[in-house]
């Protein structure tokens, strides 16, 4: 039986980098954001926003495009606690879903994507075809999101086409 695979390029999202200031605690960030950000490589989604831990005290905040998820709104909520930089126009996000999504990503990402090691809420900063990516898994289907610098999206698309053809 052939594996199913759906590949889409997401649109209409907001994306910001959040970097906590040295004296900022997770409790203070939680109070400002409305939920505790992950402190290990992971993705946590609440309502219209997903926070992906990309390093110590650093997150990508991916929003659904609503006003509360913009970098400006996050800057106001996190004033004095963290630096917030709008990255919405700097990134492309690809969504890969279906039973073939894991197989496809395993052809390029040098990380363990087996369900026992990488499950819903898991995230990683890694490389695919020498392109820096942030990967996070949304659900059991599985559905993965892959964020890359927009200037490299055509190269990533080339890798996707070649990897799909090889399946």
C-alpha atoms as an extended CHARMM CRD file, in Angstrom:
* protein
*
       167  EXT
         1         1  UNK       CA              0.0000000000        0.0000000000        0.0000000000  PROA      1               0.0000000000
         2         2  UNK       CA              1.4000000000        3.3940000000       -1.0080000000  PROA      2               0.0000000000
         3         3  UNK       CA              2.0450000000        5.9800000000        1.6650000000  PROA      3               0.0000000000
         4         4  UNK       CA             -0.0510000000        9.1450000000        1.5230000000  PROA      4               0.0000000000
         5         5  UNK       CA              1.6990000000       12.4950000000        1.4100000000  PROA      5               0.0000000000
         6         6  UNK       CA              0.3640000000       16.0400000000        1.2880000000  PROA      6               0.0000000000
         7         7  UNK       CA              2.7990000000       18.9450000000        0.9120000000  PROA      7               0.0000000000
         8         8  UNK       CA              1.5900000000       22.5310000000        1.2850000000  PROA      8               0.0000000000
         9         9  UNK       CA              3.3270000000       25.8590000000        1.6640000000  PROA      9               0.0000000000
        10        10  UNK       CA              1.6210000000       27.6890000000        4.5090000000  PROA      10              0.0000000000
        11        11  UNK       CA              0.5340000000       31.2810000000        4.2200000000  PROA      11              0.0000000000
        12        12  UNK       CA             -1.1150000000       33.8730000000        6.4270000000  PROA      12              0.0000000000
        13        13  UNK       CA              1.0630000000       33.1890000000        9.4470000000  PROA      13              0.0000000000
        14        14  UNK       CA              3.0170000000       35.5250000000       11.7080000000  PROA      14              0.0000000000
        15        15  UNK       CA              6.4390000000       34.5400000000       12.9240000000  PROA      15              0.0000000000
        16        16  UNK       CA              8.6570000000       36.2080000000       15.4900000000  PROA      16              0.0000000000
        17        17  UNK       CA             11.8560000000       35.3480000000       17.2960000000  PROA      17              0.0000000000
        18        18  UNK       CA             11.6530000000       35.7590000000       21.0590000000  PROA      18              0.0000000000
        19        19  UNK       CA             14.8450000000       35.9550000000       23.1250000000  PROA      19              0.0000000000
        20        20  UNK       CA             14.4100000000       36.1890000000       26.8960000000  PROA      20              0.0000000000
        21        21  UNK       CA             16.5210000000       38.6510000000       28.8190000000  PROA      21              0.0000000000
        22        22  UNK       CA             18.9930000000       37.1200000000       31.2920000000  PROA      22              0.0000000000
        23        23  UNK       CA             16.9770000000       37.8230000000       34.4590000000  PROA      23              0.0000000000
        24        24  UNK       CA             13.6510000000       36.6910000000       32.9740000000  PROA      24              0.0000000000
        25        25  UNK       CA             12.1160000000       33.5590000000       34.4510000000  PROA      25              0.0000000000
        26        26  UNK       CA              9.7790000000       31.1280000000       32.7190000000  PROA      26              0.0000000000
        27        27  UNK       CA              7.0720000000       32.1160000000       35.2440000000  PROA      27              0.0000000000
        28        28  UNK       CA              7.2700000000       35.7500000000       34.1170000000  PROA      28              0.0000000000
        29        29  UNK       CA              7.1320000000       34.7370000000       30.4570000000  PROA      29              0.0000000000
        30        30  UNK       CA              4.1510000000       32.4930000000       31.1700000000  PROA      30              0.0000000000
        31        31  UNK       CA              2.3090000000       35.3540000000       32.8640000000  PROA      31              0.0000000000
        32        32  UNK       CA              2.9690000000       37.6430000000       29.8810000000  PROA      32              0.0000000000
        33        33  UNK       CA              2.2220000000       35.1320000000       27.1150000000  PROA      33              0.0000000000
        34        34  UNK       CA             -0.5880000000       33.2070000000       28.7900000000  PROA      34              0.0000000000
        35        35  UNK       CA              1.1180000000       29.8070000000       28.7800000000  PROA      35              0.0000000000
        36        36  UNK       CA              4.5100000000       28.3840000000       29.7180000000  PROA      36              0.0000000000
        37        37  UNK       CA              6.9130000000       28.2510000000       26.7980000000  PROA      37              0.0000000000
        38        38  UNK       CA              8.7760000000       24.9570000000       26.3140000000  PROA      38              0.0000000000
        39        39  UNK       CA             12.2080000000       24.8770000000       27.9190000000  PROA      39              0.0000000000
        40        40  UNK       CA             13.5420000000       21.9100000000       25.9210000000  PROA      40              0.0000000000
        41        41  UNK       CA             13.4660000000       21.3390000000       22.1530000000  PROA      41              0.0000000000
        42        42  UNK       CA              9.6970000000       21.1660000000       21.7570000000  PROA      42              0.0000000000
        43        43  UNK       CA              6.6880000000       22.9610000000       20.3100000000  PROA      43              0.0000000000
        44        44  UNK       CA              3.7280000000       24.0280000000       22.4010000000  PROA      44              0.0000000000
        45        45  UNK       CA              0.4910000000       25.2830000000       20.8520000000  PROA      45              0.0000000000
        46        46  UNK       CA             -2.1940000000       27.2290000000       22.6470000000  PROA      46              0.0000000000
        47        47  UNK       CA             -5.0590000000       28.8780000000       20.7730000000  PROA      47              0.0000000000
        48        48  UNK       CA             -3.6360000000       30.8470000000       17.8460000000  PROA      48              0.0000000000
        49        49  UNK       CA              0.0770000000       30.5350000000       18.6250000000  PROA      49              0.0000000000
        50        50  UNK       CA              2.8060000000       27.8870000000       18.6960000000  PROA      50              0.0000000000
        51        51  UNK       CA              6.0740000000       28.4610000000       20.5270000000  PROA      51              0.0000000000
        52        52  UNK       CA              9.0110000000       26.3720000000       19.3260000000  PROA      52              0.0000000000
        53        53  UNK       CA             12.0790000000       26.2730000000       21.5810000000  PROA      53              0.0000000000
        54        54  UNK       CA             15.1080000000       26.7790000000       19.3500000000  PROA      54              0.0000000000
        55        55  UNK       CA             17.7720000000       27.2460000000       22.0230000000  PROA      55              0.0000000000
        56        56  UNK       CA             18.1920000000       28.3540000000       25.6300000000  PROA      56              0.0000000000
        57        57  UNK       CA             15.7820000000       31.2290000000       26.2690000000  PROA      57              0.0000000000
        58        58  UNK       CA             14.9320000000       31.4680000000       22.5570000000  PROA      58              0.0000000000
        59        59  UNK       CA             11.7110000000       30.6130000000       20.7010000000  PROA      59              0.0000000000
        60        60  UNK       CA             10.0230000000       30.9750000000       17.3450000000  PROA      60              0.0000000000
        61        61  UNK       CA              6.4780000000       32.1880000000       17.8550000000  PROA      61              0.0000000000
        62        62  UNK       CA              4.2740000000       31.0920000000       14.9580000000  PROA      62              0.0000000000
        63        63  UNK       CA              0.8330000000       32.6720000000       14.9320000000  PROA      63              0.0000000000
        64        64  UNK       CA             -2.2720000000       32.2490000000       12.8480000000  PROA      64              0.0000000000
        65        65  UNK       CA             -2.1020000000       35.8260000000       11.5730000000  PROA      65              0.0000000000
        66        66  UNK       CA             -4.5110000000       37.2930000000       14.1200000000  PROA      66              0.0000000000
        67        67  UNK       CA             -3.6680000000       40.5910000000       15.8130000000  PROA      67              0.0000000000
        68        68  UNK       CA             -2.5990000000       39.0130000000       19.1110000000  PROA      68              0.0000000000
        69        69  UNK       CA              0.1060000000       36.9340000000       17.4300000000  PROA      69              0.0000000000
        70        70  UNK       CA              1.9980000000       39.7040000000       15.6340000000  PROA      70              0.0000000000
        71        71  UNK       CA              5.5100000000       40.6890000000       16.6580000000  PROA      71              0.0000000000
        72        72  UNK       CA              4.1770000000       44.1020000000       17.6940000000  PROA      72              0.0000000000
        73        73  UNK       CA              1.6170000000       42.5230000000       20.0290000000  PROA      73              0.0000000000
        74        74  UNK       CA              4.2100000000       40.1400000000       21.4620000000  PROA      74              0.0000000000
        75        75  UNK       CA              6.6510000000       43.0350000000       21.9630000000  PROA      75              0.0000000000
        76        76  UNK       CA              4.0660000000       44.8610000000       24.0590000000  PROA      76              0.0000000000
        77        77  UNK       CA              3.2830000000       41.7750000000       26.1440000000  PROA      77              0.0000000000
        78        78  UNK       CA              6.9610000000       40.9440000000       26.6530000000  PROA      78              0.0000000000
        79        79  UNK       CA              8.2810000000       44.4840000000       27.2130000000  PROA      79              0.0000000000
        80        80  UNK       CA             11.2120000000       44.3380000000       29.6200000000  PROA      80              0.0000000000
        81        81  UNK       CA             11.2270000000       40.5170000000       29.5780000000  PROA      81              0.0000000000
        82        82  UNK       CA             12.3770000000       39.6020000000       26.0780000000  PROA      82              0.0000000000
        83        83  UNK       CA             13.4500000000       40.9370000000       22.7310000000  PROA      83              0.0000000000
        84        84  UNK       CA             10.9880000000       40.2440000000       19.9230000000  PROA      84              0.0000000000
        85        85  UNK       CA             11.8900000000       40.4430000000       16.2300000000  PROA      85              0.0000000000
        86        86  UNK       CA              9.3580000000       40.0750000000       13.4180000000  PROA      86              0.0000000000
        87        87  UNK       CA             10.4200000000       37.2510000000       11.0980000000  PROA      87              0.0000000000
        88        88  UNK       CA              7.1330000000       36.8550000000        9.1920000000  PROA      88              0.0000000000
        89        89  UNK       CA              8.5550000000       37.9120000000        5.8330000000  PROA      89              0.0000000000
        90        90  UNK       CA             11.8540000000       36.1080000000        6.3760000000  PROA      90              0.0000000000
        91        91  UNK       CA             10.5800000000       32.5350000000        6.6510000000  PROA      91              0.0000000000
        92        92  UNK       CA              8.6050000000       30.0600000000        4.5880000000  PROA      92              0.0000000000
        93        93  UNK       CA              6.7770000000       27.2000000000        6.2710000000  PROA      93              0.0000000000
        94        94  UNK       CA              6.0370000000       23.9170000000        4.5470000000  PROA      94              0.0000000000
        95        95  UNK       CA              3.4800000000       21.5090000000        6.0250000000  PROA      95              0.0000000000
        96        96  UNK       CA              3.9970000000       17.8140000000        5.2620000000  PROA      96              0.0000000000
        97        97  UNK       CA              1.3210000000       15.3760000000        6.3510000000  PROA      97              0.0000000000
        98        98  UNK       CA              0.2370000000       11.8150000000        5.8430000000  PROA      98              0.0000000000
        99        99  UNK       CA              1.8560000000        8.4590000000        6.3690000000  PROA      99              0.0000000000
       100       100  UNK       CA              4.6460000000        9.3230000000        3.8920000000  PROA      100             0.0000000000
       101       101  UNK       CA              5.6740000000       12.5710000000        5.6000000000  PROA      101             0.0000000000
       102       102  UNK       CA              8.0140000000       10.8750000000        8.0720000000  PROA      102             0.0000000000
       103       103  UNK       CA              9.5680000000        8.7490000000        5.3170000000  PROA      103             0.0000000000
       104       104  UNK       CA             10.1890000000       11.8500000000        3.2180000000  PROA      104             0.0000000000
       105       105  UNK       CA             11.7710000000       13.8400000000        6.0480000000  PROA      105             0.0000000000
       106       106  UNK       CA             13.9500000000       10.8770000000        7.0380000000  PROA      106             0.0000000000
       107       107  UNK       CA             15.5530000000       11.0900000000        3.5900000000  PROA      107             0.0000000000
       108       108  UNK       CA             16.9700000000       14.5160000000        4.4390000000  PROA      108             0.0000000000
       109       109  UNK       CA             16.9790000000       15.2430000000        8.1610000000  PROA      109             0.0000000000
       110       110  UNK       CA             19.7960000000       13.6050000000       10.1640000000  PROA      110             0.0000000000
       111       111  UNK       CA             17.6000000000       13.2010000000       13.2580000000  PROA      111             0.0000000000
       112       112  UNK       CA             15.5690000000       10.3190000000       14.6510000000  PROA      112             0.0000000000
       113       113  UNK       CA             11.9620000000       10.8140000000       13.5250000000  PROA      113             0.0000000000
       114       114  UNK       CA             10.7350000000        7.4430000000       14.8180000000  PROA      114             0.0000000000
       115       115  UNK       CA              7.5050000000        7.9510000000       16.8220000000  PROA      115             0.0000000000
       116       116  UNK       CA              9.2330000000        6.7970000000       20.0080000000  PROA      116             0.0000000000
       117       117  UNK       CA             11.7770000000        9.6420000000       19.6590000000  PROA      117             0.0000000000
       118       118  UNK       CA              9.8470000000       12.3560000000       17.7860000000  PROA      118             0.0000000000
       119       119  UNK       CA              6.1240000000       12.6800000000       18.4520000000  PROA      119             0.0000000000
       120       120  UNK       CA              3.4860000000       15.4510000000       18.5600000000  PROA      120             0.0000000000
       121       121  UNK       CA              5.0570000000       18.4450000000       20.2800000000  PROA      121             0.0000000000
       122       122  UNK       CA              8.6130000000       17.4300000000       19.3550000000  PROA      122             0.0000000000
       123       123  UNK       CA             10.8150000000       19.9960000000       17.6290000000  PROA      123             0.0000000000
       124       124  UNK       CA             14.3360000000       20.1670000000       16.2440000000  PROA      124             0.0000000000
       125       125  UNK       CA             16.6820000000       22.6630000000       14.6550000000  PROA      125             0.0000000000
       126       126  UNK       CA             18.6140000000       20.7360000000       12.0030000000  PROA      126             0.0000000000
       127       127  UNK       CA             19.6050000000       20.5990000000        8.3300000000  PROA      127             0.0000000000
       128       128  UNK       CA             17.9730000000       19.1730000000        5.2410000000  PROA      128             0.0000000000
       129       129  UNK       CA             20.0360000000       19.2790000000        2.0320000000  PROA      129             0.0000000000
       130       130  UNK       CA             22.4500000000       21.7360000000        3.7200000000  PROA      130             0.0000000000
       131       131  UNK       CA             19.5310000000       24.0800000000        4.4720000000  PROA      131             0.0000000000
       132       132  UNK       CA             18.8990000000       25.1220000000        8.0690000000  PROA      132             0.0000000000
       133       133  UNK       CA             15.3770000000       24.1290000000        9.1410000000  PROA      133             0.0000000000
       134       134  UNK       CA             13.1680000000       24.1090000000       12.2100000000  PROA      134             0.0000000000
       135       135  UNK       CA             10.8970000000       21.0370000000       12.2710000000  PROA      135             0.0000000000
       136       136  UNK       CA              8.0010000000       20.4490000000       14.6370000000  PROA      136             0.0000000000
       137       137  UNK       CA              5.3710000000       17.7190000000       14.6990000000  PROA      137             0.0000000000
       138       138  UNK       CA              1.7320000000       18.7730000000       15.1130000000  PROA      138             0.0000000000
       139       139  UNK       CA             -0.1660000000       15.5090000000       15.4450000000  PROA      139             0.0000000000
       140       140  UNK       CA             -0.1460000000       11.7150000000       15.1690000000  PROA      140             0.0000000000
       141       141  UNK       CA             -1.1640000000       11.6610000000       11.4530000000  PROA      141             0.0000000000
       142       142  UNK       CA              1.7710000000       12.7030000000       11.3290000000  PROA      142             0.0000000000
       143       143  UNK       CA              1.8340000000       16.3690000000       10.3290000000  PROA      143             0.0000000000
       144       144  UNK       CA              5.1530000000       18.2050000000       10.3370000000  PROA      144             0.0000000000
       145       145  UNK       CA              5.9210000000       21.8680000000        9.8220000000  PROA      145             0.0000000000
       146       146  UNK       CA              9.2770000000       22.8380000000        8.3650000000  PROA      146             0.0000000000
       147       147  UNK       CA             10.3420000000       26.4830000000        8.6920000000  PROA      147             0.0000000000
       148       148  UNK       CA             13.1800000000       27.7090000000        6.4880000000  PROA      148             0.0000000000
       149       149  UNK       CA             14.5720000000       31.0490000000        5.4550000000  PROA      149             0.0000000000
       150       150  UNK       CA             12.3720000000       32.2790000000        2.5990000000  PROA      150             0.0000000000
       151       151  UNK       CA             15.4090000000       32.9000000000        0.3720000000  PROA      151             0.0000000000
       152       152  UNK       CA             16.1080000000       29.1470000000        0.4760000000  PROA      152             0.0000000000
       153       153  UNK       CA             12.5320000000       27.9870000000       -0.1790000000  PROA      153             0.0000000000
       154       154  UNK       CA             13.1500000000       27.3380000000       -3.8980000000  PROA      154             0.0000000000
       155       155  UNK       CA             16.1610000000       25.1450000000       -3.0530000000  PROA      155             0.0000000000
       156       156  UNK       CA             14.1170000000       23.3330000000       -0.4170000000  PROA      156             0.0000000000
       157       157  UNK       CA             11.3440000000       22.8560000000       -3.0080000000  PROA      157             0.0000000000
       158       158  UNK       CA             13.9130000000       21.3050000000       -5.3660000000  PROA      158             0.0000000000
       159       159  UNK       CA             14.9470000000       18.8730000000       -2.6170000000  PROA      159             0.0000000000
       160       160  UNK       CA             11.2890000000       18.0400000000       -1.9130000000  PROA      160             0.0000000000
       161       161  UNK       CA             10.6100000000       17.2390000000       -5.5820000000  PROA      161             0.0000000000
       162       162  UNK       CA             13.7220000000       15.0710000000       -5.8640000000  PROA      162             0.0000000000
       163       163  UNK       CA             12.9820000000       13.2400000000       -2.5950000000  PROA      163             0.0000000000
       164       164  UNK       CA              9.3480000000       12.6080000000       -3.5490000000  PROA      164             0.0000000000
       165       165  UNK       CA             10.4040000000       11.3090000000       -6.9780000000  PROA      165             0.0000000000
       166       166  UNK       CA             12.8180000000        8.8950000000       -5.2960000000  PROA      166             0.0000000000
       167       167  UNK       CA              9.9970000000        7.4390000000       -3.1720000000  PROA      167             0.0000000000
